[in-house]
Amino acid sequence: MTDSGQSTTATMRRIKIATAVVLIFLLLGMGKTLYSRWSYGDVLAQRSEEATQLHVLVTQPTLPNPNNPNLRLVLPGTLLGINEALIHARVNGYVKEWRKDIGDNVKQGETLAVLDIPEINRQVDEASANFQLAKTAYERWRKLRAQDAVSQQELDEKTAVYRQSEAVLKRLKQLQDFGTVVAPFSGRVTKRNVNMGDLVNSGNVGTAQAMFAMARVDRLHVYAYLPQDRVSQIKVGDKVDVYQPSMPNKIVEGRIARTAGAIDMQTRTLQVDVEIDNADNALMPGTYVEIAFKMTPGSNLLIPTNTLIFGAGGPYVATVANDEVTRKKVTLGTDFGMQVEVRSGLTKEDWLILNPLDSVTDGQRVIVQIAKPPAAPARRGS
C-alpha cells in the first residue's frame, strides 16, 4: 500500500472517531435533558397549576378605633365674630368727624363718628321753648286753681299741654343724642364706609348704607351643617378641631355650643354652632376653615372600601377559606372614605380579598397572601 493510501485511511479513521465522540456527547446531553425533565415533571406540573390560579391579597375586618383619623368628619365653614353688627345712623345728617378706622379696637359706648344734624338741633330748640312756655302756664294755672280762680278743666288742659311738650322735647333730645354714633359692644372695627362731609340717612331708609361694621373677635364661632346620618354621633359640649386648609398642622380647639335641634328639610342637614376661644387673636373673622368632628364609633365592623363588589343584588365581598372563594352579601353603614361600616354579613374572623375581580366565583381556587397593614394615613389637621 502506498504512503498516500495509508494517510487517507488514517484520516478517515480519525474522522470516524471524532464523529463517534460528538455523537456520544450529544446522546449524553439529550439523556441529561430528558432525565431533568422527567425528574422535575412534578415540579413543573405544580408550577403550571399555580400559574393558572389567582393570587390574592387578603385582610380581615376591624373594630372601630376612636383615634383613627378616617373616622373623623371634616366639614367646611367660615369664621364669624361672636357678635357682628352693621352700624347705621339713626338720624339724617352730615359726617362731621369719624374717630375710628378699620382695625381699631373699641369699647362699648365709645364714639365712632359725630354727625352734623342742624335740623334736629333746631327742632330741639323749638321744642325747648314750647316746653318752657307750657311749664310756665302749667305752674301759673296750678296756683290759680289752688285759689279757686280757675276751673279744674282749665288746669287739666294746661297740664296736658305741659306733659305733651315735655314728651316731645325728650324724644327730640334722644334723636339729638343719635348724632353721636357709638359702639354697641366692645370689639374691632372691620369696615368704615363714610368720609368727612358724607350725607347719611337714618336706618335703612332709601339708599342708606352702614357707616361701620364691627365684630367681637375675642371669641369666634362657625356654622357647620352635619348630614342627618351623623347626627347621633355628636352632642353639645363635644370638642372639635378647627384649622385652616393652608395650615393643617395648626389646630385650634373648638366646642359644639348648640345645634338647631331640627333637620333642615331642604338639605337634610343639622346646623351646628361651634364656638372658639380667640383671646390671642390668632384667627380672624371671615377666614375659611375646616371643622373636624370626632365621630363616636359604634360596635360594627369596618372593612376597606376596596374589598367591595357591587352587583345587581347589592354590595358583596369575596371571602377566602381553605384557599376557596365564597362571595358574601353585606349590609353597609356609614362610609368613612377609606373604610366603610358593615352592619351585617361578616364576622371578625373572615378573610376578605383586596381589589377582587368582578368575575371571581364561588369555589374558585386562589393562592392567598396576607396583606401588610397599611401605613397610618397622614392626619389632616394634626
C-alpha positions as CSV (number, residue, x, y, z in Angstrom):
1,M,0.0,0.0,0.0
2,T,1.3,3.4,-0.9
3,D,2.0,6.2,1.6
4,S,-0.9,8.2,0.2
5,G,-3.3,5.4,0.7
6,Q,-2.2,4.9,4.3
7,S,-2.6,8.6,5.0
8,T,-6.1,8.6,3.7
9,T,-7.1,5.6,5.8
10,A,-5.7,7.2,8.9
11,T,-7.6,10.4,8.2
12,M,-10.9,8.5,7.7
13,R,-10.3,6.7,11.0
14,R,-9.7,9.9,12.9
15,I,-12.9,11.4,11.4
16,K,-14.9,8.4,12.4
17,I,-13.5,8.5,15.9
18,A,-14.3,12.3,16.2
19,T,-17.8,11.7,14.9
20,A,-18.4,9.0,17.4
21,V,-17.2,11.1,20.2
22,V,-19.5,14.0,19.2
23,L,-22.5,11.6,18.9
24,I,-21.7,10.2,22.3
25,F,-21.7,13.8,23.8
26,L,-24.9,14.7,22.1
27,L,-26.6,11.5,23.4
28,L,-25.3,12.2,26.9
29,G,-26.7,15.8,26.7
30,M,-30.0,14.6,25.4
31,G,-30.2,12.0,28.1
32,K,-29.4,14.5,30.8
33,T,-32.1,16.8,29.5
34,L,-34.7,14.1,29.3
35,Y,-33.7,12.9,32.8
36,S,-34.0,16.5,34.1
37,R,-37.4,17.0,32.6
38,W,-38.6,13.6,33.9
39,S,-37.2,14.3,37.4
40,Y,-38.7,17.8,37.6
41,G,-42.0,16.8,35.9
42,D,-44.0,17.1,39.2
43,V,-42.5,20.5,40.0
44,L,-43.3,21.8,36.5
45,A,-46.8,20.4,36.7
46,Q,-47.3,22.1,40.1
47,R,-45.9,25.4,38.8
48,S,-48.1,25.2,35.8
49,E,-51.1,24.6,38.0
50,E,-50.2,27.6,40.3
51,A,-49.8,29.8,37.2
52,T,-53.4,29.2,36.3
53,Q,-54.6,30.1,39.9
54,L,-55.4,33.6,41.0
55,H,-53.0,35.2,43.5
56,V,-54.9,37.4,46.0
57,L,-54.1,39.7,49.0
58,V,-56.4,39.2,51.9
59,T,-57.3,41.2,55.1
60,Q,-59.7,40.9,58.0
61,P,-62.4,43.3,59.2
62,T,-61.5,45.5,62.2
63,L,-63.4,47.1,65.1
64,P,-63.6,50.9,65.1
65,N,-60.7,52.8,66.6
66,P,-61.6,56.1,68.2
67,N,-58.2,57.5,67.2
68,N,-58.5,56.5,63.6
69,P,-58.4,59.7,61.5
70,N,-60.6,58.1,58.9
71,L,-63.5,58.2,61.5
72,R,-63.4,61.9,61.6
73,L,-65.9,64.0,59.7
74,V,-64.4,67.2,58.1
75,L,-66.8,70.0,57.1
76,P,-66.1,73.5,55.7
77,G,-67.2,76.7,57.4
78,T,-66.4,80.4,57.7
79,L,-65.4,82.0,61.0
80,L,-67.6,84.7,62.4
81,G,-67.3,87.1,65.3
82,I,-69.3,86.0,68.3
83,N,-71.1,89.4,67.8
84,E,-71.2,91.2,64.5
85,A,-73.1,94.3,63.6
86,L,-73.5,96.9,60.8
87,I,-73.7,100.4,62.4
88,H,-76.2,102.7,60.7
89,A,-77.1,106.3,61.5
90,R,-80.4,106.8,63.4
91,V,-80.8,110.4,62.1
92,N,-80.1,112.2,58.9
93,G,-77.1,114.4,58.8
94,Y,-73.6,115.0,57.5
95,V,-70.4,113.3,58.8
96,K,-68.7,115.9,60.9
97,E,-65.9,113.6,62.0
98,W,-65.0,110.0,62.3
99,R,-62.8,108.8,65.2
100,K,-62.3,105.1,64.5
101,D,-60.9,103.4,61.4
102,I,-60.7,99.7,60.3
103,G,-58.7,97.5,62.6
104,D,-59.2,99.8,65.6
105,N,-60.4,98.1,68.9
106,V,-63.2,100.0,70.6
107,K,-65.0,99.7,73.9
108,Q,-68.8,99.6,74.3
109,G,-70.2,103.1,74.1
110,E,-67.1,104.6,72.6
111,T,-67.6,107.2,69.9
112,L,-67.2,106.1,66.3
113,A,-68.3,109.2,64.5
114,V,-70.1,112.6,65.1
115,L,-72.8,113.8,62.7
116,D,-73.8,117.4,62.0
117,I,-77.7,117.4,62.4
118,P,-78.8,121.1,62.2
119,E,-82.4,120.2,61.5
120,I,-82.7,118.2,64.7
121,N,-80.9,120.9,66.6
122,R,-83.5,123.5,65.5
123,Q,-86.3,121.2,66.4
124,V,-84.8,120.7,69.9
125,D,-84.6,124.5,70.3
126,E,-88.2,124.9,69.2
127,A,-89.4,122.1,71.4
128,S,-87.4,123.5,74.4
129,A,-89.1,126.9,74.0
130,N,-92.6,125.3,73.8
131,F,-91.8,123.2,76.9
132,Q,-90.8,126.3,78.9
133,L,-93.9,128.1,77.8
134,A,-96.1,125.2,78.7
135,K,-94.4,124.7,82.0
136,T,-94.8,128.4,83.0
137,A,-98.5,128.2,82.1
138,Y,-99.0,125.0,84.0
139,E,-97.4,126.4,87.1
140,R,-99.5,129.6,86.9
141,W,-102.7,127.7,86.4
142,R,-101.8,125.4,89.3
143,K,-101.5,128.3,91.6
144,L,-104.7,129.9,90.4
145,R,-106.5,126.6,90.8
146,A,-105.3,126.5,94.5
147,Q,-107.0,129.9,94.9
148,D,-110.1,128.5,93.1
149,A,-109.6,131.3,90.5
150,V,-109.8,128.8,87.5
151,S,-111.7,125.6,86.9
152,Q,-110.2,122.1,87.1
153,Q,-110.9,121.7,83.4
154,E,-108.7,124.6,82.5
155,L,-105.9,123.2,84.8
156,D,-106.2,119.8,83.2
157,E,-105.8,121.3,79.7
158,K,-102.7,123.2,80.7
159,T,-101.3,120.1,82.4
160,A,-101.8,118.0,79.2
161,V,-100.1,120.6,77.1
162,Y,-97.2,120.7,79.6
163,R,-96.8,116.9,79.6
164,Q,-97.0,116.7,75.8
165,S,-94.4,119.4,75.3
166,E,-92.1,117.6,77.8
167,A,-92.5,114.3,75.9
168,V,-91.8,115.9,72.5
169,L,-88.6,117.5,74.0
170,K,-87.4,114.2,75.4
171,R,-87.9,112.5,72.0
172,L,-86.1,115.1,70.1
173,K,-83.2,115.2,72.6
174,Q,-82.9,111.4,72.2
175,L,-82.7,111.9,68.4
176,Q,-80.1,114.6,69.0
177,D,-78.0,112.1,71.0
178,F,-78.0,109.9,68.0
179,G,-75.8,112.4,66.3
180,T,-73.0,110.7,68.1
181,V,-72.6,107.2,66.7
182,V,-71.2,104.9,69.4
183,A,-70.1,101.2,69.5
184,P,-72.9,98.9,70.6
185,F,-70.4,96.4,72.1
186,S,-66.6,96.0,72.6
187,G,-64.9,94.7,69.5
188,R,-63.0,95.7,66.4
189,V,-64.0,97.9,63.5
190,T,-63.9,95.8,60.4
191,K,-65.3,98.3,57.9
192,R,-65.6,102.1,57.5
193,N,-67.9,103.3,54.7
194,V,-68.0,107.0,55.4
195,N,-65.8,110.1,55.0
196,M,-65.9,113.7,56.2
197,G,-68.9,115.5,54.7
198,D,-70.9,112.4,53.6
199,L,-74.6,112.6,53.9
200,V,-76.1,109.7,55.8
201,N,-79.7,108.6,56.0
202,S,-81.3,107.2,59.1
203,G,-81.6,103.4,59.5
204,N,-82.2,101.5,56.3
205,V,-84.4,104.1,54.7
206,G,-83.8,104.9,51.0
207,T,-80.2,104.4,49.9
208,A,-78.8,104.3,53.5
209,Q,-75.7,102.2,54.0
210,A,-73.9,101.1,57.1
211,M,-71.4,103.6,58.4
212,F,-69.3,100.9,60.1
213,A,-69.1,97.2,60.6
214,M,-67.9,95.8,63.9
215,A,-67.1,92.3,65.2
216,R,-66.2,90.9,68.6
217,V,-63.1,88.8,67.9
218,D,-62.0,87.5,71.3
219,R,-64.5,84.7,70.7
220,L,-65.4,83.3,67.3
221,H,-68.0,80.9,66.1
222,V,-68.5,78.9,62.9
223,Y,-71.6,77.2,61.5
224,A,-71.3,73.6,60.1
225,Y,-74.0,71.5,58.5
226,L,-73.9,67.9,59.6
227,P,-75.5,65.2,57.4
228,Q,-78.5,63.6,59.2
229,D,-76.9,60.2,59.3
230,R,-74.2,61.5,61.5
231,V,-76.4,63.5,63.9
232,S,-76.5,60.7,66.5
233,Q,-72.7,60.7,66.7
234,I,-72.2,64.2,68.2
235,K,-73.6,66.1,71.1
236,V,-73.4,69.6,72.6
237,G,-70.2,70.1,74.5
238,D,-68.0,67.8,72.2
239,K,-64.6,69.1,71.3
240,V,-63.7,69.6,67.7
241,D,-60.6,70.6,65.7
242,V,-60.6,73.8,63.7
243,Y,-57.8,74.6,61.2
244,Q,-57.1,76.4,58.0
245,P,-56.6,74.2,54.9
246,S,-53.3,76.1,54.2
247,M,-52.1,75.3,57.8
248,P,-53.5,71.9,58.6
249,N,-51.0,71.3,61.4
250,K,-52.0,74.4,63.4
251,I,-55.1,73.2,65.2
252,V,-57.4,75.4,67.3
253,E,-59.8,73.6,69.7
254,G,-63.5,74.4,69.4
255,R,-66.6,73.3,71.2
256,I,-70.1,72.4,70.0
257,A,-72.1,75.2,71.7
258,R,-75.5,74.4,70.3
259,T,-77.4,72.8,67.5
260,A,-80.5,73.8,65.6
261,G,-82.3,70.8,67.1
262,A,-84.1,70.0,63.8
263,I,-83.1,68.7,60.4
264,D,-83.3,71.2,57.5
265,M,-85.8,69.6,55.1
266,Q,-84.1,71.3,52.1
267,T,-80.6,70.0,52.8
268,R,-81.2,67.1,55.2
269,T,-78.5,68.5,57.5
270,L,-78.3,69.7,61.1
271,Q,-76.9,73.2,61.7
272,V,-74.2,73.0,64.4
273,D,-72.7,76.1,66.1
274,V,-69.1,75.7,67.1
275,E,-67.5,78.3,69.4
276,I,-63.8,79.0,69.5
277,D,-61.7,80.9,72.1
278,N,-59.6,83.5,70.3
279,A,-58.2,85.6,73.2
280,D,-54.8,85.8,71.4
281,N,-56.5,87.0,68.1
282,A,-54.8,84.2,66.2
283,L,-57.8,83.8,63.9
284,M,-59.8,86.4,62.0
285,P,-63.5,86.6,61.2
286,G,-64.2,85.7,57.6
287,T,-61.5,83.0,57.4
288,Y,-62.4,79.8,55.6
289,V,-61.7,76.9,57.9
290,E,-62.4,73.2,58.2
291,I,-64.0,71.6,61.2
292,A,-63.0,68.1,62.1
293,F,-65.8,66.3,64.2
294,K,-64.6,63.3,66.2
295,M,-67.3,60.8,65.5
296,T,-68.3,58.4,68.2
297,P,-67.5,54.9,66.8
298,G,-70.1,52.1,67.1
299,S,-69.5,48.4,67.5
300,N,-70.0,47.4,63.9
301,L,-67.0,46.1,61.9
302,L,-65.1,48.2,59.4
303,I,-63.7,47.0,56.1
304,P,-61.6,48.7,53.4
305,T,-63.7,50.1,50.6
306,N,-61.6,48.3,48.0
307,T,-62.9,44.9,49.2
308,L,-66.4,45.7,47.9
309,I,-68.0,44.2,44.7
310,F,-71.2,46.0,43.6
311,G,-73.6,43.8,41.6
312,A,-77.3,43.7,40.8
313,G,-78.1,42.2,44.2
314,G,-76.2,44.9,46.1
315,P,-72.7,45.1,47.7
316,Y,-70.7,41.9,48.1
317,V,-67.3,40.9,49.4
318,A,-65.2,37.9,48.3
319,T,-64.0,35.9,51.3
320,V,-61.4,33.1,51.4
321,A,-61.5,29.9,53.4
322,N,-59.2,26.9,52.7
323,D,-58.0,28.6,49.6
324,E,-61.5,28.7,48.1
325,V,-63.6,31.8,47.4
326,T,-67.0,32.5,48.8
327,R,-69.0,35.6,47.9
328,K,-71.0,37.1,50.7
329,K,-73.6,39.8,50.6
330,V,-73.2,42.6,53.1
331,T,-75.2,45.4,54.5
332,L,-73.3,48.7,54.6
333,G,-73.5,51.5,57.1
334,T,-71.6,54.8,57.3
335,D,-68.9,55.4,54.6
336,F,-65.8,56.9,56.2
337,G,-63.9,57.3,52.9
338,M,-61.1,54.7,53.1
339,Q,-63.3,52.4,55.2
340,V,-66.9,51.5,55.4
341,E,-69.1,50.2,58.2
342,V,-70.6,46.7,57.8
343,R,-73.9,46.2,59.7
344,S,-74.4,42.5,58.7
345,G,-73.0,39.7,56.6
346,L,-69.5,39.3,58.1
347,T,-67.6,38.2,61.2
348,K,-64.3,39.4,62.5
349,E,-62.6,36.1,61.5
350,D,-63.5,36.3,57.8
351,W,-60.6,36.9,55.3
352,L,-61.5,39.4,52.6
353,I,-59.9,39.7,49.2
354,L,-58.5,43.1,48.4
355,N,-59.3,44.6,45.0
356,P,-61.3,41.5,43.9
357,L,-62.2,40.9,40.3
358,D,-65.8,41.2,39.4
359,S,-65.5,37.7,37.7
360,V,-64.5,35.9,40.9
361,T,-66.8,33.0,41.6
362,D,-67.7,30.8,44.5
363,G,-65.4,27.8,44.8
364,Q,-62.6,29.3,42.8
365,R,-59.2,28.2,44.0
366,V,-56.8,31.0,44.8
367,I,-53.4,31.5,46.3
368,V,-53.6,33.6,49.4
369,Q,-51.1,36.2,50.6
370,I,-51.9,38.2,53.7
371,A,-51.7,42.0,53.1
372,K,-49.4,44.1,55.2
373,P,-51.2,46.6,57.5
374,P,-51.4,49.9,55.7
375,A,-49.3,52.8,56.9
376,A,-51.2,55.2,59.2
377,P,-52.7,57.9,56.9
378,A,-51.5,61.4,57.3
379,R,-53.9,63.1,59.7
380,R,-55.0,66.3,58.2
381,G,-55.3,68.9,60.9
382,S,-53.0,67.1,63.3
